[in-house]
Amino acid sequence: MTMPPLPQNFGRAFDLSSLGKPKASEVHGTSFAEATVENFMVDFVSQSKVKPVVLLAYSPRSKASMDLRDLMAGMSKSDGSSWIFGAINADSQPQLAQALQIQSVPFAIAFIDEQPLALFDKIYPEEQIKLVIGKLFEVAKERGLKVDLPDIKEAPMEPEEVAALSALENADYSGAAMAYRNWLQRKPDEVLAKIGLAQCELMIRIGGLNPDLTIKDANSHPTDIEKQLMAADIEIAQGLPKAAFERLITFVRNSAGDEKKKAKEHLLLIFQLVDPADPDLIRARNELASALF
């Protein structure tokens, strides 16, 4: 199974100067260090100059996030503490969560040589998390940390994923989409299948469109919902998510009824195709909420 992409560095500054020994917590027999405002800099960020540090924000109100916390704490222990794990209770540590720009749980963020790396904001199985940890060690090595790269074997791909990739090699987006749908039918929460399906459906929608003419036509007809959707798809495919988001948010803001709903649903669809840590996506989610309410 292929691993989820490792997003780039946050690239955004945040003030941690006001943040000041880790307190061990015991939950269901699993021990882990809790990151707090007081111990964050000394016991986690500073330690990242020696070995990778991974923090997971969770909430006692979300059992899934607590299960992921316990899983990752156990993984760190099984790895001989070659990487440091810390948990952030987003409910009791709102100042720390805000400083790290954590907007939802679960949310995993790493520190290497005191620099942050956003990891993921969804539930992933242990096999995929191991791949992410392995990538962290590669980054740590590149940045001069004296660490040994773990020997992590990639899990076999799911049969539907094999079928999808085979179809994609032949540019058969319909066949690949069918394979991803079959995968989701068997595993409805499989993130990779959802992303793969969204990408294939995008390629199917823009097939045969002339990019320049499609965008020009949409700009000339700002109230035509279909033209706006096609133009937004083209912009996403061209790597211009900000333009696509602004186009559809403007339409949502200036429309009503079924057309407003359709534009909103299309926005949510193309949101899946952008790195969740992308500032343009974060901004667009906030602007969509304002446009709707």
C-alpha atoms as an extended CHARMM CRD file, in Angstrom:
* protein
*
       293  EXT
         1         1  MET       CA              0.0000000000        0.0000000000        0.0000000000  PROA      1               0.0000000000
         2         2  THR       CA              1.3730000000        3.4210000000       -0.9000000000  PROA      2               0.0000000000
         3         3  MET       CA              1.8660000000        5.9210000000        1.8740000000  PROA      3               0.0000000000
         4         4  PRO       CA             -0.0120000000        9.2090000000        2.2350000000  PROA      4               0.0000000000
         5         5  PRO       CA              2.0370000000       12.1370000000        0.9490000000  PROA      5               0.0000000000
         6         6  LEU       CA              4.1910000000       13.8790000000        3.5050000000  PROA      6               0.0000000000
         7         7  PRO       CA              3.2050000000       17.5720000000        3.3010000000  PROA      7               0.0000000000
         8         8  GLN       CA              5.8480000000       20.2410000000        3.1010000000  PROA      8               0.0000000000
         9         9  ASN       CA              6.9490000000       22.3150000000        6.0670000000  PROA      9               0.0000000000
        10        10  PHE       CA              4.2670000000       24.6000000000        7.4790000000  PROA      10              0.0000000000
        11        11  GLY       CA              6.1870000000       27.5870000000        6.1190000000  PROA      11              0.0000000000
        12        12  ARG       CA              4.3070000000       29.8270000000        8.5660000000  PROA      12              0.0000000000
        13        13  ALA       CA              5.8060000000       31.4380000000       11.6290000000  PROA      13              0.0000000000
        14        14  PHE       CA              4.1780000000       31.0540000000       15.0000000000  PROA      14              0.0000000000
        15        15  ASP       CA              5.2250000000       32.5940000000       18.2940000000  PROA      15              0.0000000000
        16        16  LEU       CA              6.2230000000       29.9920000000       20.8530000000  PROA      16              0.0000000000
        17        17  SER       CA              8.2570000000       32.3520000000       23.0330000000  PROA      17              0.0000000000
        18        18  SER       CA              5.6540000000       32.2920000000       25.7920000000  PROA      18              0.0000000000
        19        19  LEU       CA              5.7120000000       28.5070000000       26.0780000000  PROA      19              0.0000000000
        20        20  GLY       CA              7.8280000000       27.3410000000       28.9990000000  PROA      20              0.0000000000
        21        21  LYS       CA              8.8700000000       17.8590000000       32.9220000000  PROA      21              0.0000000000
        22        22  PRO       CA              6.5960000000       15.9800000000       30.7460000000  PROA      22              0.0000000000
        23        23  LYS       CA              3.7250000000       14.6760000000       32.7650000000  PROA      23              0.0000000000
        24        24  ALA       CA              3.1450000000       10.9830000000       32.0920000000  PROA      24              0.0000000000
        25        25  SER       CA             -0.4250000000        9.9380000000       31.5630000000  PROA      25              0.0000000000
        26        26  GLU       CA             -1.8300000000        6.4480000000       31.8300000000  PROA      26              0.0000000000
        27        27  VAL       CA             -4.7980000000        5.5350000000       29.6710000000  PROA      27              0.0000000000
        28        28  HSD       CA             -5.8940000000        1.9670000000       29.0830000000  PROA      28              0.0000000000
        29        29  GLY       CA             -2.4530000000        0.7450000000       30.1120000000  PROA      29              0.0000000000
        30        30  THR       CA             -0.5980000000        2.8860000000       27.5630000000  PROA      30              0.0000000000
        31        31  SER       CA              1.8080000000        5.5140000000       28.8990000000  PROA      31              0.0000000000
        32        32  PHE       CA              2.6560000000        8.6240000000       26.9560000000  PROA      32              0.0000000000
        33        33  ALA       CA              4.0360000000       12.0790000000       27.6110000000  PROA      33              0.0000000000
        34        34  GLU       CA              1.5750000000       14.9530000000       27.5350000000  PROA      34              0.0000000000
        35        35  ALA       CA              2.7810000000       18.1210000000       25.8230000000  PROA      35              0.0000000000
        36        36  THR       CA              1.7340000000       21.2680000000       27.6460000000  PROA      36              0.0000000000
        37        37  VAL       CA              2.4210000000       24.9750000000       27.3460000000  PROA      37              0.0000000000
        38        38  GLU       CA              4.9540000000       24.6340000000       30.1650000000  PROA      38              0.0000000000
        39        39  ASN       CA              6.9980000000       21.6750000000       28.8650000000  PROA      39              0.0000000000
        40        40  PHE       CA              6.5720000000       22.0530000000       25.1040000000  PROA      40              0.0000000000
        41        41  MET       CA              9.8210000000       23.8690000000       24.2830000000  PROA      41              0.0000000000
        42        42  VAL       CA             12.1290000000       22.0030000000       26.6780000000  PROA      42              0.0000000000
        43        43  ASP       CA             10.8340000000       18.4580000000       26.4550000000  PROA      43              0.0000000000
        44        44  PHE       CA              9.7610000000       18.3110000000       22.8300000000  PROA      44              0.0000000000
        45        45  VAL       CA             11.0190000000       21.0470000000       20.4960000000  PROA      45              0.0000000000
        46        46  SER       CA             14.5340000000       21.0950000000       21.9850000000  PROA      46              0.0000000000
        47        47  GLN       CA             14.7270000000       17.3050000000       21.9060000000  PROA      47              0.0000000000
        48        48  SER       CA             14.0730000000       17.3550000000       18.1700000000  PROA      48              0.0000000000
        49        49  LYS       CA             17.7090000000       18.3950000000       17.6770000000  PROA      49              0.0000000000
        50        50  VAL       CA             18.6100000000       14.8430000000       18.7310000000  PROA      50              0.0000000000
        51        51  LYS       CA             15.8190000000       12.6610000000       17.3590000000  PROA      51              0.0000000000
        52        52  PRO       CA             12.5020000000       13.1200000000       15.5250000000  PROA      52              0.0000000000
        53        53  VAL       CA              9.5950000000       14.2710000000       17.6750000000  PROA      53              0.0000000000
        54        54  VAL       CA              5.9900000000       13.4900000000       16.7690000000  PROA      54              0.0000000000
        55        55  LEU       CA              3.0480000000       15.1530000000       18.5010000000  PROA      55              0.0000000000
        56        56  LEU       CA             -0.5740000000       14.1160000000       18.1030000000  PROA      56              0.0000000000
        57        57  ALA       CA             -3.4170000000       16.4320000000       19.0400000000  PROA      57              0.0000000000
        58        58  TYR       CA             -6.4190000000       14.5430000000       20.3700000000  PROA      58              0.0000000000
        59        59  SER       CA             -9.6060000000       15.1780000000       22.3130000000  PROA      59              0.0000000000
        60        60  PRO       CA            -11.2000000000       13.1270000000       25.1060000000  PROA      60              0.0000000000
        61        61  ARG       CA            -14.4420000000       13.7120000000       23.1880000000  PROA      61              0.0000000000
        62        62  SER       CA            -13.0950000000       11.7450000000       20.2040000000  PROA      62              0.0000000000
        63        63  LYS       CA            -12.4780000000        8.0570000000       20.8810000000  PROA      63              0.0000000000
        64        64  ALA       CA            -10.9150000000        7.6270000000       17.4400000000  PROA      64              0.0000000000
        65        65  SER       CA             -8.3000000000       10.2920000000       18.2070000000  PROA      65              0.0000000000
        66        66  MET       CA             -7.5340000000        8.6730000000       21.5760000000  PROA      66              0.0000000000
        67        67  ASP       CA             -7.1650000000        5.2520000000       19.9450000000  PROA      67              0.0000000000
        68        68  LEU       CA             -4.7210000000        6.7640000000       17.4480000000  PROA      68              0.0000000000
        69        69  ARG       CA             -2.8390000000        8.4010000000       20.3260000000  PROA      69              0.0000000000
        70        70  ASP       CA             -2.4800000000        5.0680000000       22.1220000000  PROA      70              0.0000000000
        71        71  LEU       CA             -1.4040000000        3.3400000000       18.9040000000  PROA      71              0.0000000000
        72        72  MET       CA              1.3260000000        5.8880000000       18.2000000000  PROA      72              0.0000000000
        73        73  ALA       CA              2.5400000000        5.8670000000       21.8020000000  PROA      73              0.0000000000
        74        74  GLY       CA              2.9060000000        2.1010000000       21.5620000000  PROA      74              0.0000000000
        75        75  MET       CA              4.7070000000        2.4010000000       18.2160000000  PROA      75              0.0000000000
        76        76  SER       CA              7.2840000000        4.7810000000       19.6920000000  PROA      76              0.0000000000
        77        77  LYS       CA              7.8900000000        2.3780000000       22.5710000000  PROA      77              0.0000000000
        78        78  SER       CA              8.1870000000       -0.5970000000       20.1910000000  PROA      78              0.0000000000
        79        79  ASP       CA             10.7560000000        1.3490000000       18.1740000000  PROA      79              0.0000000000
        80        80  GLY       CA             12.9340000000        1.6140000000       21.2830000000  PROA      80              0.0000000000
        81        81  SER       CA             12.0640000000        5.3030000000       21.6620000000  PROA      81              0.0000000000
        82        82  SER       CA             14.1710000000        6.0950000000       18.5920000000  PROA      82              0.0000000000
        83        83  TRP       CA             11.6080000000        8.8680000000       18.0780000000  PROA      83              0.0000000000
        84        84  ILE       CA              9.7960000000       10.8450000000       20.7350000000  PROA      84              0.0000000000
        85        85  PHE       CA              6.0260000000       10.7790000000       20.9700000000  PROA      85              0.0000000000
        86        86  GLY       CA              3.9280000000       13.3520000000       22.7630000000  PROA      86              0.0000000000
        87        87  ALA       CA              0.1850000000       13.8670000000       23.0270000000  PROA      87              0.0000000000
        88        88  ILE       CA             -1.5990000000       17.2140000000       23.0460000000  PROA      88              0.0000000000
        89        89  ASN       CA             -5.0070000000       17.3570000000       24.7010000000  PROA      89              0.0000000000
        90        90  ALA       CA             -6.5810000000       20.0120000000       22.5010000000  PROA      90              0.0000000000
        91        91  ASP       CA             -9.3430000000       20.5870000000       25.0640000000  PROA      91              0.0000000000
        92        92  SER       CA             -7.0950000000       21.2640000000       28.0510000000  PROA      92              0.0000000000
        93        93  GLN       CA             -4.2690000000       22.9050000000       26.0580000000  PROA      93              0.0000000000
        94        94  PRO       CA             -6.0620000000       25.3970000000       23.7910000000  PROA      94              0.0000000000
        95        95  GLN       CA             -3.1600000000       27.8810000000       23.8500000000  PROA      95              0.0000000000
        96        96  LEU       CA             -0.7310000000       25.2530000000       22.5970000000  PROA      96              0.0000000000
        97        97  ALA       CA             -3.1790000000       24.0120000000       19.9700000000  PROA      97              0.0000000000
        98        98  GLN       CA             -3.6730000000       27.5790000000       18.7520000000  PROA      98              0.0000000000
        99        99  ALA       CA              0.0730000000       28.2490000000       18.6260000000  PROA      99              0.0000000000
       100       100  LEU       CA              0.5170000000       25.1710000000       16.4300000000  PROA      100             0.0000000000
       101       101  GLN       CA             -2.4540000000       26.2070000000       14.2570000000  PROA      101             0.0000000000
       102       102  ILE       CA             -4.2940000000       22.9640000000       15.0290000000  PROA      102             0.0000000000
       103       103  GLN       CA             -7.8980000000       23.3240000000       13.9130000000  PROA      103             0.0000000000
       104       104  SER       CA             -9.1950000000       19.7710000000       14.3220000000  PROA      104             0.0000000000
       105       105  VAL       CA             -8.3280000000       16.4030000000       15.8250000000  PROA      105             0.0000000000
       106       106  PRO       CA             -6.6100000000       14.1530000000       15.2150000000  PROA      106             0.0000000000
       107       107  PHE       CA             -3.7060000000       16.2120000000       13.9420000000  PROA      107             0.0000000000
       108       108  ALA       CA             -0.1110000000       14.9590000000       13.8020000000  PROA      108             0.0000000000
       109       109  ILE       CA              2.8360000000       17.3120000000       13.5890000000  PROA      109             0.0000000000
       110       110  ALA       CA              6.5450000000       16.5090000000       13.7730000000  PROA      110             0.0000000000
       111       111  PHE       CA              9.5910000000       18.5110000000       14.7780000000  PROA      111             0.0000000000
       112       112  ILE       CA             13.0300000000       17.8700000000       13.3290000000  PROA      112             0.0000000000
       113       113  ASP       CA             15.8940000000       20.0960000000       14.4010000000  PROA      113             0.0000000000
       114       114  GLU       CA             13.2790000000       22.4040000000       15.9590000000  PROA      114             0.0000000000
       115       115  GLN       CA             11.4810000000       22.8390000000       12.6080000000  PROA      115             0.0000000000
       116       116  PRO       CA              7.8040000000       21.7790000000       12.2500000000  PROA      116             0.0000000000
       117       117  LEU       CA              6.4180000000       19.3980000000        9.6590000000  PROA      117             0.0000000000
       118       118  ALA       CA              2.6960000000       18.8190000000        9.2720000000  PROA      118             0.0000000000
       119       119  LEU       CA              2.0420000000       15.0930000000        8.9540000000  PROA      119             0.0000000000
       120       120  PHE       CA             -1.6420000000       14.1500000000        8.7270000000  PROA      120             0.0000000000
       121       121  ASP       CA             -5.0700000000       15.0700000000       10.0380000000  PROA      121             0.0000000000
       122       122  LYS       CA             -6.9620000000       11.8090000000        9.5420000000  PROA      122             0.0000000000
       123       123  ILE       CA             -6.9780000000        8.3130000000       11.0040000000  PROA      123             0.0000000000
       124       124  TYR       CA             -4.4240000000        6.0690000000        9.3080000000  PROA      124             0.0000000000
       125       125  PRO       CA             -3.5940000000        2.4040000000        9.9910000000  PROA      125             0.0000000000
       126       126  GLU       CA             -0.3230000000        1.4690000000       11.6540000000  PROA      126             0.0000000000
       127       127  GLU       CA              1.3040000000        0.3240000000        8.4030000000  PROA      127             0.0000000000
       128       128  GLN       CA              0.9070000000        3.7360000000        6.8000000000  PROA      128             0.0000000000
       129       129  ILE       CA              2.0200000000        5.6000000000        9.9210000000  PROA      129             0.0000000000
       130       130  LYS       CA              5.1950000000        3.4950000000        9.9160000000  PROA      130             0.0000000000
       131       131  LEU       CA              5.9150000000        4.7020000000        6.3890000000  PROA      131             0.0000000000
       132       132  VAL       CA              5.4650000000        8.3120000000        7.4880000000  PROA      132             0.0000000000
       133       133  ILE       CA              7.8360000000        7.7480000000       10.4350000000  PROA      133             0.0000000000
       134       134  GLY       CA             10.3540000000        6.2230000000        8.0380000000  PROA      134             0.0000000000
       135       135  LYS       CA             10.1520000000        9.3340000000        5.8540000000  PROA      135             0.0000000000
       136       136  LEU       CA             10.7200000000       11.4810000000        8.9540000000  PROA      136             0.0000000000
       137       137  PHE       CA             13.9590000000        9.6380000000        9.6370000000  PROA      137             0.0000000000
       138       138  GLU       CA             15.0950000000       10.3300000000        6.0730000000  PROA      138             0.0000000000
       139       139  VAL       CA             14.4030000000       14.0440000000        6.5850000000  PROA      139             0.0000000000
       140       140  ALA       CA             16.2190000000       13.9380000000        9.9400000000  PROA      140             0.0000000000
       141       141  LYS       CA             19.2450000000       12.3270000000        8.2830000000  PROA      141             0.0000000000
       142       142  GLU       CA             19.2580000000       14.9750000000        5.5600000000  PROA      142             0.0000000000
       143       143  ARG       CA             19.2450000000       17.6950000000        8.2220000000  PROA      143             0.0000000000
       144       144  GLY       CA             22.2760000000       16.2930000000        9.9660000000  PROA      144             0.0000000000
       145       145  LEU       CA             20.7490000000       14.3450000000       12.8510000000  PROA      145             0.0000000000
       146       146  LYS       CA             22.6810000000       11.2030000000       13.7330000000  PROA      146             0.0000000000
       147       147  VAL       CA             19.8810000000        8.6880000000       13.3690000000  PROA      147             0.0000000000
       148       148  ASP       CA             19.6700000000        5.2110000000       11.8750000000  PROA      148             0.0000000000
       149       149  LEU       CA             17.0810000000        4.7800000000        9.1620000000  PROA      149             0.0000000000
       150       150  PRO       CA             14.5350000000        2.1850000000       10.2620000000  PROA      150             0.0000000000
       151       151  ASP       CA             14.0050000000       -0.8790000000        8.0990000000  PROA      151             0.0000000000
       152       152  ILE       CA             10.3450000000       -0.4880000000        7.1820000000  PROA      152             0.0000000000
       153       153  LYS       CA              8.7750000000       -2.8280000000        4.6790000000  PROA      153             0.0000000000
       154       154  GLU       CA              5.8780000000       -1.4710000000        2.7000000000  PROA      154             0.0000000000
       155       155  ALA       CA              2.6790000000       -3.4550000000        3.1040000000  PROA      155             0.0000000000
       156       156  PRO       CA              1.2940000000       -5.1930000000        0.0070000000  PROA      156             0.0000000000
       157       157  MET       CA             -1.0950000000       -3.1050000000       -2.0430000000  PROA      157             0.0000000000
       158       158  GLU       CA             -4.7960000000       -3.8050000000       -1.9520000000  PROA      158             0.0000000000
       159       159  PRO       CA             -6.0530000000       -5.6460000000       -5.0730000000  PROA      159             0.0000000000
       160       160  GLU       CA             -8.2700000000       -2.7020000000       -6.0320000000  PROA      160             0.0000000000
       161       161  GLU       CA             -5.2910000000       -0.3600000000       -5.7630000000  PROA      161             0.0000000000
       162       162  VAL       CA             -3.2960000000       -2.6220000000       -8.0840000000  PROA      162             0.0000000000
       163       163  ALA       CA             -6.1840000000       -2.5640000000      -10.5700000000  PROA      163             0.0000000000
       164       164  ALA       CA             -6.4570000000        1.2320000000      -10.3260000000  PROA      164             0.0000000000
       165       165  LEU       CA             -2.7480000000        1.7930000000      -10.9130000000  PROA      165             0.0000000000
       166       166  SER       CA             -2.7950000000       -0.6200000000      -13.8550000000  PROA      166             0.0000000000
       167       167  ALA       CA             -5.6560000000        1.3440000000      -15.4060000000  PROA      167             0.0000000000
       168       168  LEU       CA             -3.8910000000        4.6520000000      -14.7770000000  PROA      168             0.0000000000
       169       169  GLU       CA             -0.8060000000        3.4150000000      -16.6250000000  PROA      169             0.0000000000
       170       170  ASN       CA             -3.0240000000        3.2620000000      -19.7060000000  PROA      170             0.0000000000
       171       171  ALA       CA             -4.7240000000        6.6140000000      -18.9320000000  PROA      171             0.0000000000
       172       172  ASP       CA             -7.9410000000        4.6590000000      -18.3270000000  PROA      172             0.0000000000
       173       173  TYR       CA             -9.4630000000        7.0030000000      -15.7560000000  PROA      173             0.0000000000
       174       174  SER       CA            -12.8850000000        5.3660000000      -15.9150000000  PROA      174             0.0000000000
       175       175  GLY       CA            -11.3910000000        1.9610000000      -15.1720000000  PROA      175             0.0000000000
       176       176  ALA       CA             -9.3100000000        3.3780000000      -12.3340000000  PROA      176             0.0000000000
       177       177  ALA       CA            -12.3500000000        5.1490000000      -10.8950000000  PROA      177             0.0000000000
       178       178  MET       CA            -14.2750000000        1.8730000000      -10.9360000000  PROA      178             0.0000000000
       179       179  ALA       CA            -11.4420000000        0.1550000000       -9.0630000000  PROA      179             0.0000000000
       180       180  TYR       CA            -11.4110000000        2.8920000000       -6.4290000000  PROA      180             0.0000000000
       181       181  ARG       CA            -15.2010000000        2.6290000000       -6.0560000000  PROA      181             0.0000000000
       182       182  ASN       CA            -14.8670000000       -1.1150000000       -5.5090000000  PROA      182             0.0000000000
       183       183  TRP       CA            -12.2190000000       -0.4400000000       -2.8780000000  PROA      183             0.0000000000
       184       184  LEU       CA            -14.5100000000        2.0200000000       -1.1120000000  PROA      184             0.0000000000
       185       185  GLN       CA            -17.3780000000       -0.4160000000       -1.2500000000  PROA      185             0.0000000000
       186       186  ARG       CA            -15.2320000000       -2.8620000000        0.6990000000  PROA      186             0.0000000000
       187       187  LYS       CA            -13.5310000000       -0.2390000000        2.8880000000  PROA      187             0.0000000000
       188       188  PRO       CA            -15.7210000000        2.9090000000        3.0400000000  PROA      188             0.0000000000
       189       189  ASP       CA            -13.2120000000        4.8800000000        5.1430000000  PROA      189             0.0000000000
       190       190  GLU       CA            -10.1300000000        4.1860000000        2.9970000000  PROA      190             0.0000000000
       191       191  VAL       CA             -8.5750000000        7.6260000000        2.5210000000  PROA      191             0.0000000000
       192       192  LEU       CA             -6.3160000000        6.6540000000       -0.3800000000  PROA      192             0.0000000000
       193       193  ALA       CA             -9.2910000000        5.3120000000       -2.3070000000  PROA      193             0.0000000000
       194       194  LYS       CA            -11.2760000000        8.5000000000       -1.7210000000  PROA      194             0.0000000000
       195       195  ILE       CA             -8.4000000000       10.6610000000       -2.9550000000  PROA      195             0.0000000000
       196       196  GLY       CA             -7.7370000000        8.3940000000       -5.9280000000  PROA      196             0.0000000000
       197       197  LEU       CA            -11.3920000000        8.4310000000       -6.9340000000  PROA      197             0.0000000000
       198       198  ALA       CA            -11.5640000000       12.2250000000       -6.6500000000  PROA      198             0.0000000000
       199       199  GLN       CA             -8.4860000000       12.5770000000       -8.8700000000  PROA      199             0.0000000000
       200       200  CYS       CA             -9.8530000000       10.1940000000      -11.4940000000  PROA      200             0.0000000000
       201       201  GLU       CA            -13.2440000000       11.8820000000      -11.5560000000  PROA      201             0.0000000000
       202       202  LEU       CA            -11.5090000000       15.2220000000      -12.0440000000  PROA      202             0.0000000000
       203       203  MET       CA             -9.5880000000       13.8980000000      -15.0580000000  PROA      203             0.0000000000
       204       204  ILE       CA            -12.8160000000       12.4780000000      -16.5100000000  PROA      204             0.0000000000
       205       205  ARG       CA            -14.6250000000       15.8070000000      -16.0870000000  PROA      205             0.0000000000
       206       206  ILE       CA            -11.9190000000       17.8520000000      -17.8180000000  PROA      206             0.0000000000
       207       207  GLY       CA            -11.3220000000       15.3700000000      -20.6230000000  PROA      207             0.0000000000
       208       208  GLY       CA            -11.9090000000       17.0920000000      -23.9600000000  PROA      208             0.0000000000
       209       209  LEU       CA            -12.0620000000       20.5970000000      -22.4960000000  PROA      209             0.0000000000
       210       210  ASN       CA             -9.9170000000       23.4000000000      -23.9020000000  PROA      210             0.0000000000
       211       211  PRO       CA             -8.4090000000       24.9690000000      -20.7570000000  PROA      211             0.0000000000
       212       212  ASP       CA             -8.0000000000       28.5110000000      -22.0750000000  PROA      212             0.0000000000
       213       213  LEU       CA            -11.4070000000       28.6670000000      -23.7210000000  PROA      213             0.0000000000
       214       214  THR       CA            -13.1260000000       27.0980000000      -20.7020000000  PROA      214             0.0000000000
       215       215  ILE       CA            -11.7350000000       29.6800000000      -18.3080000000  PROA      215             0.0000000000
       216       216  LYS       CA            -12.3730000000       32.5590000000      -20.7130000000  PROA      216             0.0000000000
       217       217  ASP       CA            -15.9650000000       31.4070000000      -21.2010000000  PROA      217             0.0000000000
       218       218  ALA       CA            -16.5170000000       31.1340000000      -17.4370000000  PROA      218             0.0000000000
       219       219  ASN       CA            -15.1010000000       34.5970000000      -16.8430000000  PROA      219             0.0000000000
       220       220  SER       CA            -17.5410000000       35.9620000000      -19.4070000000  PROA      220             0.0000000000
       221       221  HSD       CA            -20.5200000000       34.2090000000      -17.7720000000  PROA      221             0.0000000000
       222       222  PRO       CA            -20.0230000000       34.5560000000      -14.0000000000  PROA      222             0.0000000000
       223       223  THR       CA            -23.6030000000       33.4700000000      -13.2050000000  PROA      223             0.0000000000
       224       224  ASP       CA            -23.4660000000       30.2160000000      -15.1900000000  PROA      224             0.0000000000
       225       225  ILE       CA            -22.9570000000       27.4410000000      -12.6620000000  PROA      225             0.0000000000
       226       226  GLU       CA            -21.8070000000       24.7690000000      -15.1310000000  PROA      226             0.0000000000
       227       227  LYS       CA            -19.2070000000       27.0440000000      -16.7000000000  PROA      227             0.0000000000
       228       228  GLN       CA            -17.8670000000       27.9530000000      -13.2540000000  PROA      228             0.0000000000
       229       229  LEU       CA            -17.5710000000       24.3040000000      -12.2270000000  PROA      229             0.0000000000
       230       230  MET       CA            -15.6900000000       23.3980000000      -15.3960000000  PROA      230             0.0000000000
       231       231  ALA       CA            -13.3240000000       26.3430000000      -15.0110000000  PROA      231             0.0000000000
       232       232  ALA       CA            -12.6460000000       25.4700000000      -11.3660000000  PROA      232             0.0000000000
       233       233  ASP       CA            -11.7920000000       21.8970000000      -12.3910000000  PROA      233             0.0000000000
       234       234  ILE       CA             -9.3480000000       23.1910000000      -14.9890000000  PROA      234             0.0000000000
       235       235  GLU       CA             -7.7040000000       25.4800000000      -12.4420000000  PROA      235             0.0000000000
       236       236  ILE       CA             -7.3270000000       22.6550000000       -9.9130000000  PROA      236             0.0000000000
       237       237  ALA       CA             -5.7940000000       20.4230000000      -12.5940000000  PROA      237             0.0000000000
       238       238  GLN       CA             -3.3800000000       23.2330000000      -13.5150000000  PROA      238             0.0000000000
       239       239  GLY       CA             -2.2130000000       23.5570000000       -9.9130000000  PROA      239             0.0000000000
       240       240  LEU       CA             -4.1130000000       26.7900000000       -9.2760000000  PROA      240             0.0000000000
       241       241  PRO       CA             -6.2780000000       25.8890000000       -6.2650000000  PROA      241             0.0000000000
       242       242  LYS       CA             -6.5130000000       29.4640000000       -4.9900000000  PROA      242             0.0000000000
       243       243  ALA       CA             -8.1060000000       30.6030000000       -8.2530000000  PROA      243             0.0000000000
       244       244  ALA       CA            -10.5310000000       27.6470000000       -8.2410000000  PROA      244             0.0000000000
       245       245  PHE       CA            -11.5270000000       28.2620000000       -4.6350000000  PROA      245             0.0000000000
       246       246  GLU       CA            -12.0660000000       31.9910000000       -5.1520000000  PROA      246             0.0000000000
       247       247  ARG       CA            -14.1530000000       31.3490000000       -8.2630000000  PROA      247             0.0000000000
       248       248  LEU       CA            -16.5800000000       28.9910000000       -6.5420000000  PROA      248             0.0000000000
       249       249  ILE       CA            -16.7060000000       30.8770000000       -3.2330000000  PROA      249             0.0000000000
       250       250  THR       CA            -17.6650000000       34.0100000000       -5.1770000000  PROA      250             0.0000000000
       251       251  PHE       CA            -20.4090000000       32.0390000000       -6.9000000000  PROA      251             0.0000000000
       252       252  VAL       CA            -21.6620000000       30.6410000000       -3.5680000000  PROA      252             0.0000000000
       253       253  ARG       CA            -21.7170000000       34.1450000000       -2.1060000000  PROA      253             0.0000000000
       254       254  ASN       CA            -23.7440000000       35.5400000000       -5.0310000000  PROA      254             0.0000000000
       255       255  SER       CA            -26.1750000000       32.6760000000       -5.6110000000  PROA      255             0.0000000000
       256       256  ALA       CA            -29.0170000000       30.8770000000       -3.8370000000  PROA      256             0.0000000000
       257       257  GLY       CA            -30.9900000000       27.6560000000       -3.7900000000  PROA      257             0.0000000000
       258       258  ASP       CA            -29.8840000000       24.5870000000       -5.7420000000  PROA      258             0.0000000000
       259       259  GLU       CA            -27.0890000000       26.4100000000       -7.5720000000  PROA      259             0.0000000000
       260       260  LYS       CA            -25.5740000000       27.6010000000       -4.3010000000  PROA      260             0.0000000000
       261       261  LYS       CA            -25.7320000000       24.0440000000       -2.9540000000  PROA      261             0.0000000000
       262       262  LYS       CA            -24.1990000000       22.6110000000       -6.1230000000  PROA      262             0.0000000000
       263       263  ALA       CA            -21.2590000000       25.0360000000       -6.0100000000  PROA      263             0.0000000000
       264       264  LYS       CA            -20.6950000000       24.2800000000       -2.3260000000  PROA      264             0.0000000000
       265       265  GLU       CA            -20.6890000000       20.5290000000       -2.9180000000  PROA      265             0.0000000000
       266       266  HSD       CA            -18.2300000000       20.9020000000       -5.8080000000  PROA      266             0.0000000000
       267       267  LEU       CA            -15.9510000000       22.9670000000       -3.5980000000  PROA      267             0.0000000000
       268       268  LEU       CA            -15.9590000000       20.2620000000       -0.9430000000  PROA      268             0.0000000000
       269       269  LEU       CA            -15.1300000000       17.7480000000       -3.6660000000  PROA      269             0.0000000000
       270       270  ILE       CA            -12.0690000000       19.6130000000       -4.9500000000  PROA      270             0.0000000000
       271       271  PHE       CA            -10.9300000000       20.3600000000       -1.3880000000  PROA      271             0.0000000000
       272       272  GLN       CA             -9.9930000000       16.6650000000       -1.2610000000  PROA      272             0.0000000000
       273       273  LEU       CA             -7.4140000000       17.2480000000       -3.9960000000  PROA      273             0.0000000000
       274       274  VAL       CA             -5.3610000000       19.7750000000       -2.0270000000  PROA      274             0.0000000000
       275       275  ASP       CA             -2.8940000000       19.2400000000        0.8300000000  PROA      275             0.0000000000
       276       276  PRO       CA             -4.8720000000       19.7820000000        4.0620000000  PROA      276             0.0000000000
       277       277  ALA       CA             -2.0270000000       21.9470000000        5.3970000000  PROA      277             0.0000000000
       278       278  ASP       CA             -2.1440000000       24.2750000000        2.3620000000  PROA      278             0.0000000000
       279       279  PRO       CA             -2.8250000000       27.8600000000        3.5710000000  PROA      279             0.0000000000
       280       280  ASP       CA             -5.0750000000       28.4920000000        0.5620000000  PROA      280             0.0000000000
       281       281  LEU       CA             -7.2610000000       25.5230000000        1.5370000000  PROA      281             0.0000000000
       282       282  ILE       CA             -7.4690000000       26.5860000000        5.1730000000  PROA      282             0.0000000000
       283       283  ARG       CA             -8.4280000000       30.1000000000        4.0840000000  PROA      283             0.0000000000
       284       284  ALA       CA            -10.9690000000       28.7790000000        1.5800000000  PROA      284             0.0000000000
       285       285  ARG       CA            -12.7050000000       26.6370000000        4.2130000000  PROA      285             0.0000000000
       286       286  ASN       CA            -13.1340000000       29.7070000000        6.4040000000  PROA      286             0.0000000000
       287       287  GLU       CA            -14.3510000000       31.8380000000        3.5020000000  PROA      287             0.0000000000
       288       288  LEU       CA            -16.8330000000       29.1520000000        2.4290000000  PROA      288             0.0000000000
       289       289  ALA       CA            -18.2750000000       29.0570000000        5.9290000000  PROA      289             0.0000000000
       290       290  SER       CA            -18.6980000000       32.8400000000        5.8460000000  PROA      290             0.0000000000
       291       291  ALA       CA            -20.2950000000       32.7180000000        2.3930000000  PROA      291             0.0000000000
       292       292  LEU       CA            -22.7860000000       30.0960000000        3.5220000000  PROA      292             0.0000000000
       293       293  PHE       CA            -23.7960000000       31.7650000000        6.7530000000  PROA      293             0.0000000000
